[in-house]
């Protein structure tokens, strides 16, 4: 997975604030993918290390992704967006995944 400079800066900012507020240094940024019809992502600070984690080390911080999720993110980019009413982390992918809505009749 690629990580944009903006995303790296924002992750570093969050981790630095956490370290200053808690006096704990054992924190990293975790990404998890829920393999539903359309991928859903969970991202945030974590301190639980799993032995199957894929690790991207950026010197001042790490991004950890469990192996099954990392396999789904190979062709993806983590970015931080702050424009046009959008604010937050976003994962974009060059791999096309078709999403369908399931709608029950009569509703």
MODELLER restraints for C-alpha pairs under 7 A, 6 or more apart:
rsr = mdl.restraints
at = mdl.atoms
rsr.add(forms.Gaussian(group=physical.xy_distance, feature=features.Distance(at['CA:1:A'], at['CA:73:A']), mean=5.71, stdev=0.5))
rsr.add(forms.Gaussian(group=physical.xy_distance, feature=features.Distance(at['CA:1:A'], at['CA:74:A']), mean=5.11, stdev=0.5))
rsr.add(forms.Gaussian(group=physical.xy_distance, feature=features.Distance(at['CA:1:A'], at['CA:75:A']), mean=6.16, stdev=0.5))
rsr.add(forms.Gaussian(group=physical.xy_distance, feature=features.Distance(at['CA:1:A'], at['CA:76:A']), mean=5.14, stdev=0.5))
rsr.add(forms.Gaussian(group=physical.xy_distance, feature=features.Distance(at['CA:1:A'], at['CA:77:A']), mean=5.60, stdev=0.5))
rsr.add(forms.Gaussian(group=physical.xy_distance, feature=features.Distance(at['CA:2:A'], at['CA:76:A']), mean=6.34, stdev=0.5))
rsr.add(forms.Gaussian(group=physical.xy_distance, feature=features.Distance(at['CA:2:A'], at['CA:77:A']), mean=4.56, stdev=0.5))
rsr.add(forms.Gaussian(group=physical.xy_distance, feature=features.Distance(at['CA:2:A'], at['CA:78:A']), mean=6.23, stdev=0.5))
rsr.add(forms.Gaussian(group=physical.xy_distance, feature=features.Distance(at['CA:3:A'], at['CA:77:A']), mean=5.57, stdev=0.5))
rsr.add(forms.Gaussian(group=physical.xy_distance, feature=features.Distance(at['CA:3:A'], at['CA:78:A']), mean=4.78, stdev=0.5))
rsr.add(forms.Gaussian(group=physical.xy_distance, feature=features.Distance(at['CA:3:A'], at['CA:79:A']), mean=6.23, stdev=0.5))
rsr.add(forms.Gaussian(group=physical.xy_distance, feature=features.Distance(at['CA:4:A'], at['CA:78:A']), mean=6.33, stdev=0.5))
rsr.add(forms.Gaussian(group=physical.xy_distance, feature=features.Distance(at['CA:4:A'], at['CA:79:A']), mean=5.30, stdev=0.5))
rsr.add(forms.Gaussian(group=physical.xy_distance, feature=features.Distance(at['CA:6:A'], at['CA:79:A']), mean=6.59, stdev=0.5))
rsr.add(forms.Gaussian(group=physical.xy_distance, feature=features.Distance(at['CA:6:A'], at['CA:80:A']), mean=5.68, stdev=0.5))
rsr.add(forms.Gaussian(group=physical.xy_distance, feature=features.Distance(at['CA:7:A'], at['CA:78:A']), mean=6.64, stdev=0.5))
rsr.add(forms.Gaussian(group=physical.xy_distance, feature=features.Distance(at['CA:7:A'], at['CA:79:A']), mean=4.92, stdev=0.5))
rsr.add(forms.Gaussian(group=physical.xy_distance, feature=features.Distance(at['CA:7:A'], at['CA:80:A']), mean=4.61, stdev=0.5))
rsr.add(forms.Gaussian(group=physical.xy_distance, feature=features.Distance(at['CA:12:A'], at['CA:61:A']), mean=6.65, stdev=0.5))
rsr.add(forms.Gaussian(group=physical.xy_distance, feature=features.Distance(at['CA:19:A'], at['CA:25:A']), mean=5.54, stdev=0.5))
rsr.add(forms.Gaussian(group=physical.xy_distance, feature=features.Distance(at['CA:26:A'], at['CA:47:A']), mean=5.96, stdev=0.5))
rsr.add(forms.Gaussian(group=physical.xy_distance, feature=features.Distance(at['CA:27:A'], at['CA:45:A']), mean=6.52, stdev=0.5))
rsr.add(forms.Gaussian(group=physical.xy_distance, feature=features.Distance(at['CA:27:A'], at['CA:46:A']), mean=5.66, stdev=0.5))
rsr.add(forms.Gaussian(group=physical.xy_distance, feature=features.Distance(at['CA:27:A'], at['CA:47:A']), mean=4.77, stdev=0.5))
rsr.add(forms.Gaussian(group=physical.xy_distance, feature=features.Distance(at['CA:28:A'], at['CA:45:A']), mean=5.61, stdev=0.5))
rsr.add(forms.Gaussian(group=physical.xy_distance, feature=features.Distance(at['CA:28:A'], at['CA:46:A']), mean=5.57, stdev=0.5))
rsr.add(forms.Gaussian(group=physical.xy_distance, feature=features.Distance(at['CA:28:A'], at['CA:47:A']), mean=6.26, stdev=0.5))
rsr.add(forms.Gaussian(group=physical.xy_distance, feature=features.Distance(at['CA:28:A'], at['CA:61:A']), mean=6.15, stdev=0.5))
rsr.add(forms.Gaussian(group=physical.xy_distance, feature=features.Distance(at['CA:28:A'], at['CA:62:A']), mean=5.27, stdev=0.5))
rsr.add(forms.Gaussian(group=physical.xy_distance, feature=features.Distance(at['CA:28:A'], at['CA:63:A']), mean=5.99, stdev=0.5))
rsr.add(forms.Gaussian(group=physical.xy_distance, feature=features.Distance(at['CA:29:A'], at['CA:44:A']), mean=5.54, stdev=0.5))
rsr.add(forms.Gaussian(group=physical.xy_distance, feature=features.Distance(at['CA:29:A'], at['CA:45:A']), mean=4.60, stdev=0.5))
rsr.add(forms.Gaussian(group=physical.xy_distance, feature=features.Distance(at['CA:29:A'], at['CA:46:A']), mean=6.07, stdev=0.5))
rsr.add(forms.Gaussian(group=physical.xy_distance, feature=features.Distance(at['CA:29:A'], at['CA:62:A']), mean=6.31, stdev=0.5))
rsr.add(forms.Gaussian(group=physical.xy_distance, feature=features.Distance(at['CA:29:A'], at['CA:63:A']), mean=4.75, stdev=0.5))
rsr.add(forms.Gaussian(group=physical.xy_distance, feature=features.Distance(at['CA:29:A'], at['CA:64:A']), mean=6.23, stdev=0.5))
rsr.add(forms.Gaussian(group=physical.xy_distance, feature=features.Distance(at['CA:30:A'], at['CA:43:A']), mean=5.59, stdev=0.5))
rsr.add(forms.Gaussian(group=physical.xy_distance, feature=features.Distance(at['CA:30:A'], at['CA:44:A']), mean=5.53, stdev=0.5))
rsr.add(forms.Gaussian(group=physical.xy_distance, feature=features.Distance(at['CA:30:A'], at['CA:45:A']), mean=6.02, stdev=0.5))
rsr.add(forms.Gaussian(group=physical.xy_distance, feature=features.Distance(at['CA:30:A'], at['CA:46:A']), mean=6.08, stdev=0.5))
rsr.add(forms.Gaussian(group=physical.xy_distance, feature=features.Distance(at['CA:30:A'], at['CA:63:A']), mean=5.71, stdev=0.5))
rsr.add(forms.Gaussian(group=physical.xy_distance, feature=features.Distance(at['CA:30:A'], at['CA:64:A']), mean=4.87, stdev=0.5))
rsr.add(forms.Gaussian(group=physical.xy_distance, feature=features.Distance(at['CA:30:A'], at['CA:65:A']), mean=5.82, stdev=0.5))
rsr.add(forms.Gaussian(group=physical.xy_distance, feature=features.Distance(at['CA:31:A'], at['CA:41:A']), mean=6.94, stdev=0.5))
rsr.add(forms.Gaussian(group=physical.xy_distance, feature=features.Distance(at['CA:31:A'], at['CA:42:A']), mean=5.74, stdev=0.5))
rsr.add(forms.Gaussian(group=physical.xy_distance, feature=features.Distance(at['CA:31:A'], at['CA:43:A']), mean=4.56, stdev=0.5))
rsr.add(forms.Gaussian(group=physical.xy_distance, feature=features.Distance(at['CA:31:A'], at['CA:44:A']), mean=6.90, stdev=0.5))
rsr.add(forms.Gaussian(group=physical.xy_distance, feature=features.Distance(at['CA:31:A'], at['CA:64:A']), mean=6.54, stdev=0.5))
rsr.add(forms.Gaussian(group=physical.xy_distance, feature=features.Distance(at['CA:31:A'], at['CA:65:A']), mean=5.18, stdev=0.5))
rsr.add(forms.Gaussian(group=physical.xy_distance, feature=features.Distance(at['CA:32:A'], at['CA:41:A']), mean=5.71, stdev=0.5))
rsr.add(forms.Gaussian(group=physical.xy_distance, feature=features.Distance(at['CA:32:A'], at['CA:42:A']), mean=5.13, stdev=0.5))
rsr.add(forms.Gaussian(group=physical.xy_distance, feature=features.Distance(at['CA:32:A'], at['CA:43:A']), mean=6.49, stdev=0.5))
rsr.add(forms.Gaussian(group=physical.xy_distance, feature=features.Distance(at['CA:32:A'], at['CA:65:A']), mean=6.21, stdev=0.5))
rsr.add(forms.Gaussian(group=physical.xy_distance, feature=features.Distance(at['CA:32:A'], at['CA:66:A']), mean=6.67, stdev=0.5))
rsr.add(forms.Gaussian(group=physical.xy_distance, feature=features.Distance(at['CA:32:A'], at['CA:69:A']), mean=5.71, stdev=0.5))
rsr.add(forms.Gaussian(group=physical.xy_distance, feature=features.Distance(at['CA:33:A'], at['CA:39:A']), mean=6.40, stdev=0.5))
rsr.add(forms.Gaussian(group=physical.xy_distance, feature=features.Distance(at['CA:33:A'], at['CA:40:A']), mean=5.79, stdev=0.5))
rsr.add(forms.Gaussian(group=physical.xy_distance, feature=features.Distance(at['CA:33:A'], at['CA:41:A']), mean=4.68, stdev=0.5))
rsr.add(forms.Gaussian(group=physical.xy_distance, feature=features.Distance(at['CA:33:A'], at['CA:42:A']), mean=6.45, stdev=0.5))
rsr.add(forms.Gaussian(group=physical.xy_distance, feature=features.Distance(at['CA:33:A'], at['CA:69:A']), mean=5.03, stdev=0.5))
rsr.add(forms.Gaussian(group=physical.xy_distance, feature=features.Distance(at['CA:34:A'], at['CA:40:A']), mean=5.15, stdev=0.5))
rsr.add(forms.Gaussian(group=physical.xy_distance, feature=features.Distance(at['CA:34:A'], at['CA:41:A']), mean=6.16, stdev=0.5))
rsr.add(forms.Gaussian(group=physical.xy_distance, feature=features.Distance(at['CA:37:A'], at['CA:99:A']), mean=6.32, stdev=0.5))
rsr.add(forms.Gaussian(group=physical.xy_distance, feature=features.Distance(at['CA:38:A'], at['CA:99:A']), mean=5.38, stdev=0.5))
rsr.add(forms.Gaussian(group=physical.xy_distance, feature=features.Distance(at['CA:52:A'], at['CA:66:A']), mean=6.01, stdev=0.5))
rsr.add(forms.Gaussian(group=physical.xy_distance, feature=features.Distance(at['CA:52:A'], at['CA:67:A']), mean=5.73, stdev=0.5))
rsr.add(forms.Gaussian(group=physical.xy_distance, feature=features.Distance(at['CA:53:A'], at['CA:64:A']), mean=5.86, stdev=0.5))
rsr.add(forms.Gaussian(group=physical.xy_distance, feature=features.Distance(at['CA:53:A'], at['CA:65:A']), mean=5.33, stdev=0.5))
rsr.add(forms.Gaussian(group=physical.xy_distance, feature=features.Distance(at['CA:53:A'], at['CA:66:A']), mean=4.37, stdev=0.5))
rsr.add(forms.Gaussian(group=physical.xy_distance, feature=features.Distance(at['CA:53:A'], at['CA:67:A']), mean=5.64, stdev=0.5))
rsr.add(forms.Gaussian(group=physical.xy_distance, feature=features.Distance(at['CA:54:A'], at['CA:64:A']), mean=5.64, stdev=0.5))
rsr.add(forms.Gaussian(group=physical.xy_distance, feature=features.Distance(at['CA:54:A'], at['CA:65:A']), mean=5.14, stdev=0.5))
rsr.add(forms.Gaussian(group=physical.xy_distance, feature=features.Distance(at['CA:54:A'], at['CA:66:A']), mean=5.97, stdev=0.5))
rsr.add(forms.Gaussian(group=physical.xy_distance, feature=features.Distance(at['CA:54:A'], at['CA:67:A']), mean=5.93, stdev=0.5))
rsr.add(forms.Gaussian(group=physical.xy_distance, feature=features.Distance(at['CA:54:A'], at['CA:70:A']), mean=6.74, stdev=0.5))
rsr.add(forms.Gaussian(group=physical.xy_distance, feature=features.Distance(at['CA:55:A'], at['CA:62:A']), mean=6.61, stdev=0.5))
rsr.add(forms.Gaussian(group=physical.xy_distance, feature=features.Distance(at['CA:55:A'], at['CA:63:A']), mean=5.84, stdev=0.5))
rsr.add(forms.Gaussian(group=physical.xy_distance, feature=features.Distance(at['CA:55:A'], at['CA:64:A']), mean=4.70, stdev=0.5))
rsr.add(forms.Gaussian(group=physical.xy_distance, feature=features.Distance(at['CA:55:A'], at['CA:65:A']), mean=6.60, stdev=0.5))
rsr.add(forms.Gaussian(group=physical.xy_distance, feature=features.Distance(at['CA:56:A'], at['CA:62:A']), mean=5.58, stdev=0.5))
rsr.add(forms.Gaussian(group=physical.xy_distance, feature=features.Distance(at['CA:56:A'], at['CA:63:A']), mean=5.14, stdev=0.5))
rsr.add(forms.Gaussian(group=physical.xy_distance, feature=features.Distance(at['CA:56:A'], at['CA:64:A']), mean=6.47, stdev=0.5))
rsr.add(forms.Gaussian(group=physical.xy_distance, feature=features.Distance(at['CA:57:A'], at['CA:63:A']), mean=6.59, stdev=0.5))
rsr.add(forms.Gaussian(group=physical.xy_distance, feature=features.Distance(at['CA:75:A'], at['CA:93:A']), mean=5.70, stdev=0.5))
rsr.add(forms.Gaussian(group=physical.xy_distance, feature=features.Distance(at['CA:75:A'], at['CA:94:A']), mean=5.88, stdev=0.5))
rsr.add(forms.Gaussian(group=physical.xy_distance, feature=features.Distance(at['CA:75:A'], at['CA:95:A']), mean=6.35, stdev=0.5))
rsr.add(forms.Gaussian(group=physical.xy_distance, feature=features.Distance(at['CA:76:A'], at['CA:91:A']), mean=6.45, stdev=0.5))
rsr.add(forms.Gaussian(group=physical.xy_distance, feature=features.Distance(at['CA:76:A'], at['CA:92:A']), mean=5.48, stdev=0.5))
rsr.add(forms.Gaussian(group=physical.xy_distance, feature=features.Distance(at['CA:76:A'], at['CA:93:A']), mean=4.13, stdev=0.5))
rsr.add(forms.Gaussian(group=physical.xy_distance, feature=features.Distance(at['CA:76:A'], at['CA:94:A']), mean=6.47, stdev=0.5))
rsr.add(forms.Gaussian(group=physical.xy_distance, feature=features.Distance(at['CA:77:A'], at['CA:91:A']), mean=5.54, stdev=0.5))
rsr.add(forms.Gaussian(group=physical.xy_distance, feature=features.Distance(at['CA:77:A'], at['CA:92:A']), mean=5.32, stdev=0.5))
rsr.add(forms.Gaussian(group=physical.xy_distance, feature=features.Distance(at['CA:77:A'], at['CA:93:A']), mean=6.26, stdev=0.5))
rsr.add(forms.Gaussian(group=physical.xy_distance, feature=features.Distance(at['CA:78:A'], at['CA:89:A']), mean=6.93, stdev=0.5))
rsr.add(forms.Gaussian(group=physical.xy_distance, feature=features.Distance(at['CA:78:A'], at['CA:90:A']), mean=5.86, stdev=0.5))
rsr.add(forms.Gaussian(group=physical.xy_distance, feature=features.Distance(at['CA:78:A'], at['CA:91:A']), mean=4.63, stdev=0.5))
rsr.add(forms.Gaussian(group=physical.xy_distance, feature=features.Distance(at['CA:78:A'], at['CA:92:A']), mean=6.69, stdev=0.5))
rsr.add(forms.Gaussian(group=physical.xy_distance, feature=features.Distance(at['CA:79:A'], at['CA:89:A']), mean=5.68, stdev=0.5))
rsr.add(forms.Gaussian(group=physical.xy_distance, feature=features.Distance(at['CA:79:A'], at['CA:90:A']), mean=5.33, stdev=0.5))
rsr.add(forms.Gaussian(group=physical.xy_distance, feature=features.Distance(at['CA:79:A'], at['CA:91:A']), mean=6.32, stdev=0.5))
rsr.add(forms.Gaussian(group=physical.xy_distance, feature=features.Distance(at['CA:80:A'], at['CA:88:A']), mean=5.54, stdev=0.5))
rsr.add(forms.Gaussian(group=physical.xy_distance, feature=features.Distance(at['CA:80:A'], at['CA:89:A']), mean=4.43, stdev=0.5))
rsr.add(forms.Gaussian(group=physical.xy_distance, feature=features.Distance(at['CA:80:A'], at['CA:90:A']), mean=6.10, stdev=0.5))
rsr.add(forms.Gaussian(group=physical.xy_distance, feature=features.Distance(at['CA:81:A'], at['CA:87:A']), mean=5.23, stdev=0.5))
rsr.add(forms.Gaussian(group=physical.xy_distance, feature=features.Distance(at['CA:81:A'], at['CA:88:A']), mean=5.39, stdev=0.5))
rsr.add(forms.Gaussian(group=physical.xy_distance, feature=features.Distance(at['CA:81:A'], at['CA:89:A']), mean=6.18, stdev=0.5))
rsr.add(forms.Gaussian(group=physical.xy_distance, feature=features.Distance(at['CA:81:A'], at['CA:90:A']), mean=6.97, stdev=0.5))
rsr.add(forms.Gaussian(group=physical.xy_distance, feature=features.Distance(at['CA:82:A'], at['CA:88:A']), mean=6.63, stdev=0.5))
